Amino acid sequence: MKKSRADEILENVQKNIECPPATQDISLNLQNRKICVEKANYGPANPELDNDVFWQQKADLFKTTTDQAKTMRCKNCSAFVIKDKMRRCIEKGICEEDMNEAAKIVDLANLGYCELFDFKCAGDRTCDAWITGGPLK
């Protein structure tokens, strides 16, 4: 059965996912991430290292222990968006020509989108604006 023109338009609208600009523009993404670093202490720079000073600062801010502070990551923040549509936006912005490779990068970095500061965010990092109850799936 042939699709009506209205059905074709609706299908195209549904396929056309509107992506946040920072997922497609690396310069904008870096600019927004820098704002988060400066205003909300986004980090640590390398989450795989001990980063004792960084985590002590977070513990002091949230009036808790460093062990507790280390559990407060972007990957479990309510502003961390990992919905399928957002993931596709992030992948498209990384490498539209090879979405499989882009998906690997997203997985390795545990990338999501920070709704508070509008940038691609690494799940193992955190910031002073961390909100309990996430991520947004």
Sequence and secondary structure as in RCSB ss.txt:
>XXXX:A:sequence
MKKSRADEILENVQKNIECPPATQDISLNLQNRKICVEKANYGPANPELDNDVFWQQKADLFKTTTDQAKTMRCK
NCSAFVIKDKMRRCIEKGICEEDMNEAAKIVDLANLGYCELFDFKCAGDRTCDAWITGGPLK
>XXXX:A:secstr
    HHHHHHHHHHH     HHHH HHHHHHHHHHHHHHH  B SSTTS  HHHHHHHHHHHTS HHHHTT  GG
G TTEE  HHHHHHHHHHHHTT HHHHHHHHHHHTEEEETTTTEEEETT B TT  SS  B 
